[in-house]
Amino acid sequence: MDIYETEFEDFSRLRPFRFNRVNDLDALNRRVAREAVDAIRAAGEAGRQVLMIVPVGPLDYRYWARLCNEERVSCAPLVTISMDEYLDENDEYIAEDHPLSFRRFVRSSLVDPMDPELRPDPANVRFPDPNEPGAATSLIESFGGADYCF
């Protein structure tokens, strides 16, 4: 079976996981933002944290920030692990002001656009650590697994 030649209608029969079809990138961003913000709100109401593994592309976290601001949802319960970050020639993070920095992207699209009182704790916005490669796995295991992986 070639997954790239599978018709969309066949996915409902073959899928081992939940998925939703969206019409375009805007619809994807709106749907993911809604799901993420609802999960963050529910975690806060339950007095627990929520762990989300997040990509840089194609998601636009300004959708999340806008919903949190509009609905006054605190991201205090949010813990994120980004999937990637670029390293320099010394296997250290590239500078955060580098145009390709995922840390810059998450800060400028998710954290900075949020009202300050709604922002997640900076210590809970995580990236793979080149000096401690097992840290992300340890964090995920400490939660008993990630709540969401987008």
Backbone as CSV, one residue per row, in Angstrom:
resi,resn,N_x,N_y,N_z,CA_x,CA_y,CA_z,C_x,C_y,C_z
1,MET,0.843,-1.186,0.000,0.000,0.000,0.000,0.887,1.248,0.000
2,ASP,0.628,2.150,-0.904,1.352,3.414,-0.961,0.488,4.489,-0.310
3,ILE,0.922,4.960,0.869,0.132,5.931,1.636,-0.135,7.198,0.828
4,TYR,0.774,7.551,-0.075,0.600,8.770,-0.871,-0.451,8.620,-1.967
5,GLU,-0.842,7.399,-2.235,-1.860,7.177,-3.253,-3.197,6.747,-2.654
6,THR,-3.286,6.747,-1.338,-4.517,6.361,-0.662,-5.527,7.494,-0.779
7,GLU,-6.723,7.169,-1.191,-7.783,8.160,-1.274,-8.213,8.562,0.129
8,PHE,-8.619,9.811,0.287,-9.006,10.301,1.612,-10.082,9.426,2.241
9,GLU,-11.044,8.999,1.469,-12.148,8.212,1.994,-11.662,6.900,2.605
10,ASP,-10.526,6.375,2.130,-9.990,5.129,2.672,-9.376,5.324,4.061
11,PHE,-9.003,6.541,4.406,-8.389,6.775,5.709,-9.336,6.404,6.849
12,SER,-10.615,6.652,6.687,-11.549,6.334,7.771,-11.543,4.839,8.079
13,ARG,-11.232,4.060,7.108,-11.199,2.609,7.280,-9.834,2.135,7.774
14,LEU,-8.773,2.834,7.415,-7.415,2.381,7.692,-6.744,3.063,8.878
15,ARG,-7.284,4.138,9.338,-6.594,4.969,10.328,-6.446,4.299,11.696
16,PRO,-5.258,4.392,12.272,-5.068,3.926,13.642,-5.194,5.073,14.648
17,PHE,-5.535,6.258,14.180,-5.579,7.446,15.037,-6.681,8.371,14.544
18,ARG,-7.053,9.335,15.379,-8.082,10.306,15.016,-7.464,11.384,14.123
19,PHE,-8.182,11.788,13.121,-7.742,12.899,12.288,-8.963,13.619,11.750
20,ASN,-8.746,14.842,11.332,-9.809,15.640,10.743,-9.303,16.226,9.440
21,ARG,-10.189,16.299,8.494,-9.863,16.908,7.214,-10.275,18.372,7.265
22,VAL,-9.378,19.255,6.821,-9.682,20.675,6.750,-9.441,21.148,5.327
23,ASN,-10.064,22.275,4.998,-9.997,22.755,3.620,-8.724,23.510,3.290
24,ASP,-8.129,24.170,4.292,-6.953,24.982,4.010,-6.191,25.268,5.301
25,LEU,-5.099,25.989,5.187,-4.241,26.271,6.332,-4.949,27.108,7.391
26,ASP,-5.771,28.044,6.982,-6.521,28.840,7.941,-7.448,27.942,8.768
27,ALA,-8.137,27.039,8.110,-9.034,26.116,8.820,-8.243,25.209,9.759
28,LEU,-7.068,24.774,9.324,-6.216,23.962,10.185,-5.832,24.745,11.432
29,ASN,-5.366,25.975,11.255,-4.956,26.786,12.396,-6.121,27.076,13.344
30,ARG,-7.285,27.355,12.794,-8.447,27.606,13.650,-8.839,26.355,14.431
31,ARG,-8.830,25.220,13.780,-9.219,23.966,14.442,-8.224,23.591,15.544
32,VAL,-6.938,23.650,15.243,-5.924,23.291,16.229,-5.936,24.279,17.391
33,ALA,-6.084,25.561,17.099,-6.144,26.563,18.171,-7.332,26.288,19.092
34,ARG,-8.482,25.990,18.497,-9.668,25.709,19.309,-9.421,24.506,20.223
35,GLU,-8.875,23.438,19.653,-8.617,22.232,20.430,-7.580,22.496,21.531
36,ALA,-6.524,23.215,21.201,-5.472,23.503,22.183,-5.993,24.379,23.313
37,VAL,-6.687,25.441,22.976,-7.176,26.368,24.006,-8.227,25.689,24.883
38,ASP,-9.082,24.875,24.301,-10.047,24.129,25.120,-9.335,23.185,26.090
39,ALA,-8.266,22.534,25.621,-7.508,21.619,26.483,-6.782,22.382,27.592
40,ILE,-6.234,23.535,27.264,-5.547,24.363,28.269,-6.548,24.822,29.324
41,ARG,-7.708,25.284,28.871,-8.753,25.729,29.807,-9.168,24.572,30.724
42,ALA,-9.437,23.401,30.144,-9.875,22.247,30.933,-8.806,21.838,31.944
43,ALA,-7.544,21.876,31.550,-6.467,21.533,32.476,-6.435,22.521,33.632
44,GLY,-6.576,23.799,33.328,-6.599,24.811,34.384,-7.755,24.607,35.333
45,GLU,-8.921,24.316,34.790,-10.105,24.093,35.633,-9.938,22.856,36.508
46,ALA,-9.183,21.873,36.009,-8.950,20.638,36.763,-7.740,20.754,37.687
47,GLY,-7.042,21.872,37.620,-5.882,22.076,38.475,-4.689,21.215,38.115
48,ARG,-4.528,20.959,36.819,-3.389,20.146,36.375,-2.722,20.803,35.175
49,GLN,-1.569,20.284,34.807,-0.878,20.777,33.623,-1.299,19.949,32.413
50,VAL,-1.070,20.523,31.233,-1.325,19.823,29.977,-0.042,19.896,29.154
51,LEU,0.417,18.746,28.669,1.650,18.659,27.896,1.311,18.511,26.419
52,MET,1.838,19.427,25.605,1.611,19.406,24.162,2.950,19.392,23.438
53,ILE,3.105,18.436,22.529,4.267,18.411,21.637,3.847,19.170,20.396
54,VAL,4.624,20.199,20.048,4.202,21.111,18.987,5.271,21.271,17.911
55,PRO,4.828,21.400,16.659,5.754,21.669,15.558,5.920,23.168,15.368
56,VAL,6.841,23.545,14.523,6.907,24.954,14.127,6.009,25.158,12.922
57,GLY,6.165,24.413,11.887,5.279,24.586,10.754,4.334,23.418,10.655
58,PRO,3.213,23.577,10.081,2.660,24.771,9.454,1.804,25.597,10.398
59,LEU,1.796,25.245,11.694,0.906,25.951,12.618,1.335,27.387,12.856
60,ASP,0.333,28.235,13.009,0.550,29.653,13.327,-0.036,29.864,14.720
61,TYR,0.832,30.013,15.709,0.388,30.088,17.096,-0.267,31.419,17.450
62,ARG,-0.274,32.353,16.528,-1.024,33.595,16.783,-2.516,33.293,16.937
63,TYR,-2.995,32.239,16.298,-4.392,31.818,16.465,-4.634,31.424,17.917
64,TRP,-3.692,30.694,18.529,-3.819,30.287,19.931,-3.815,31.521,20.818
65,ALA,-2.839,32.399,20.575,-2.702,33.598,21.410,-3.963,34.456,21.328
66,ARG,-4.483,34.611,20.132,-5.698,35.423,19.955,-6.877,34.831,20.720
67,LEU,-7.067,33.511,20.625,-8.165,32.858,21.358,-7.971,32.986,22.869
68,CYS,-6.765,32.784,23.332,-6.506,32.922,24.775,-6.825,34.340,25.233
69,ASN,-6.412,35.331,24.460,-6.692,36.724,24.824,-8.191,37.008,24.801
70,GLU,-8.866,36.578,23.739,-10.298,36.855,23.600,-11.115,36.175,24.695
71,GLU,-10.743,34.952,25.039,-11.520,34.171,25.991,-10.932,34.192,27.400
72,ARG,-9.840,34.934,27.571,-9.184,35.100,28.875,-8.778,33.744,29.466
73,VAL,-8.139,32.929,28.641,-7.668,31.613,29.071,-6.202,31.726,29.458
74,SER,-5.909,31.415,30.700,-4.537,31.434,31.183,-3.784,30.203,30.675
75,CYS,-2.560,30.427,30.224,-1.714,29.318,29.784,-0.784,28.849,30.893
76,ALA,-1.101,29.198,32.136,-0.303,28.718,33.272,-0.197,27.189,33.291
77,PRO,-1.254,26.440,32.903,-1.125,24.977,32.936,-0.371,24.390,31.737
78,LEU,-0.043,25.203,30.751,0.533,24.709,29.497,2.022,24.403,29.629
79,VAL,2.398,23.207,29.177,3.793,22.823,29.011,3.925,22.370,27.565
80,THR,4.864,22.971,26.834,5.075,22.576,25.442,6.480,22.020,25.263
81,ILE,6.586,21.110,24.328,7.881,20.646,23.854,7.840,20.817,22.340
82,SER,8.693,21.668,21.841,8.786,21.821,20.393,9.560,20.637,19.825
83,MET,9.226,20.283,18.618,9.829,19.107,18.014,11.277,19.333,17.601
84,ASP,11.643,20.564,17.298,12.950,20.824,16.712,13.523,22.154,17.175
85,GLU,14.805,22.311,16.918,15.499,23.596,16.950,16.788,23.397,16.178
86,TYR,17.174,24.396,15.426,18.414,24.329,14.668,19.607,24.503,15.589
87,LEU,20.699,23.830,15.225,21.946,23.950,15.956,22.996,24.593,15.062
88,ASP,23.992,25.201,15.701,25.089,25.795,14.950,26.181,24.745,14.719
89,GLU,27.302,25.183,14.194,28.398,24.264,13.882,29.031,23.643,15.132
90,ASN,28.735,24.182,16.314,29.234,23.632,17.577,28.179,22.796,18.303
91,ASP,27.111,22.457,17.596,26.005,21.683,18.159,25.340,22.373,19.340
92,GLU,25.283,23.691,19.283,24.566,24.509,20.262,23.410,25.177,19.530
93,TYR,22.390,25.635,20.296,21.283,26.357,19.663,21.807,27.499,18.794
94,ILE,21.157,27.715,17.651,21.445,28.943,16.915,20.919,30.104,17.760
95,ALA,21.372,31.285,17.478,20.931,32.453,18.242,19.417,32.605,18.093
96,GLU,18.761,33.015,19.172,17.302,33.156,19.134,16.864,34.242,18.154
97,ASP,17.725,35.198,17.867,17.341,36.237,16.911,17.584,35.813,15.453
98,HIS,18.095,34.600,15.239,18.292,34.072,13.889,16.924,33.877,13.239
99,PRO,16.763,34.209,11.960,15.450,34.074,11.306,14.877,32.655,11.318
100,LEU,15.729,31.632,11.435,15.243,30.257,11.439,15.031,29.686,12.837
101,SER,15.269,30.467,13.859,15.155,29.954,15.224,13.709,29.607,15.564
102,PHE,13.505,28.366,15.959,12.182,27.944,16.396,11.836,28.588,17.736
103,ARG,12.829,28.814,18.580,12.577,29.488,19.857,12.040,30.895,19.602
104,ARG,12.617,31.598,18.637,12.132,32.929,18.272,10.711,32.834,17.734
105,PHE,10.472,31.847,16.875,9.149,31.697,16.274,8.079,31.490,17.343
106,VAL,8.326,30.584,18.275,7.330,30.301,19.320,7.138,31.528,20.216
107,ARG,8.239,32.181,20.568,8.121,33.376,21.406,7.334,34.470,20.688
108,SER,7.678,34.717,19.417,7.047,35.839,18.703,5.622,35.542,18.243
109,SER,5.276,34.268,18.052,3.929,33.961,17.559,2.980,33.471,18.647
110,LEU,3.489,32.906,19.730,2.619,32.399,20.788,2.724,33.244,22.056
111,VAL,3.910,33.379,22.586,4.068,33.999,23.902,3.877,35.513,23.850
112,ASP,4.632,36.198,23.010,4.573,37.668,22.983,3.194,38.232,22.643
113,PRO,2.425,37.633,21.727,1.106,38.190,21.423,0.067,38.015,22.543
114,MET,0.366,37.167,23.520,-0.579,36.961,24.622,-0.480,38.095,25.623
115,ASP,-1.609,38.404,26.223,-1.586,39.341,27.340,-0.645,38.757,28.393
116,PRO,0.208,39.589,28.990,1.233,39.067,29.910,0.700,38.156,31.003
117,GLU,-0.455,38.457,31.546,-0.977,37.633,32.642,-1.495,36.274,32.177
118,LEU,-1.600,36.058,30.870,-2.098,34.790,30.330,-0.977,33.888,29.814
119,ARG,0.228,34.398,29.756,1.347,33.668,29.154,1.746,32.442,29.977
120,PRO,2.274,31.421,29.278,2.807,30.267,30.003,4.104,30.655,30.716
121,ASP,4.437,29.896,31.727,5.716,30.065,32.402,6.811,29.802,31.360
122,PRO,7.777,30.713,31.192,8.843,30.484,30.203,9.569,29.151,30.403
123,ALA,9.672,28.678,31.629,10.330,27.391,31.892,9.536,26.216,31.332
124,ASN,8.255,26.442,31.014,7.402,25.380,30.483,7.284,25.402,28.966
125,VAL,8.029,26.280,28.313,8.079,26.325,26.850,9.435,25.729,26.480
126,ARG,9.429,24.436,26.179,10.655,23.653,26.053,11.010,23.358,24.609
127,PHE,12.314,23.116,24.421,12.868,22.739,23.122,13.849,21.600,23.355
128,PRO,14.094,20.785,22.332,15.097,19.732,22.511,16.420,20.377,22.938
129,ASP,17.036,19.825,23.954,18.274,20.378,24.494,19.457,19.586,23.948
130,PRO,20.320,20.214,23.143,21.444,19.476,22.565,22.419,18.967,23.620
131,ASN,22.414,19.576,24.806,23.312,19.141,25.876,22.676,18.090,26.782
132,GLU,21.383,17.874,26.602,20.664,16.882,27.399,19.597,16.237,26.514
133,PRO,20.020,15.409,25.550,19.086,14.874,24.562,17.937,14.055,25.138
134,GLY,18.090,13.476,26.302,17.024,12.669,26.882,16.024,13.460,27.704
135,ALA,16.221,14.775,27.840,15.347,15.581,28.706,13.899,15.593,28.225
136,ALA,13.693,15.701,26.926,12.315,15.733,26.403,11.604,14.408,26.687
137,THR,12.311,13.307,26.461,11.722,11.997,26.737,11.400,11.861,28.223
138,SER,12.305,12.304,29.072,12.069,12.231,30.521,10.855,13.058,30.922
139,LEU,10.721,14.242,30.336,9.569,15.081,30.648,8.272,14.402,30.221
140,ILE,8.259,13.866,29.024,7.063,13.177,28.528,6.729,12.000,29.439
141,GLU,7.725,11.240,29.817,7.493,10.096,30.706,6.981,10.544,32.066
142,SER,7.460,11.697,32.559,7.009,12.176,33.868,5.522,12.540,33.858
143,PHE,4.983,12.836,32.679,3.562,13.125,32.521,2.755,11.854,32.242
144,GLY,3.452,10.752,32.037,2.759,9.529,31.630,2.381,9.566,30.165
145,GLY,3.074,10.395,29.404,2.814,10.579,27.966,2.307,11.985,27.711
146,ALA,2.410,12.407,26.485,1.926,13.720,26.094,0.405,13.694,25.992
147,ASP,-0.212,14.806,26.365,-1.663,14.920,26.212,-2.045,15.133,24.751
148,TYR,-1.207,15.892,24.043,-1.450,16.202,22.629,-0.128,16.214,21.893
149,CYS,-0.174,15.777,20.649,0.966,15.911,19.747,0.398,16.372,18.413
150,PHE,0.688,17.605,18.061,0.160,18.173,16.821,1.157,17.977,15.706
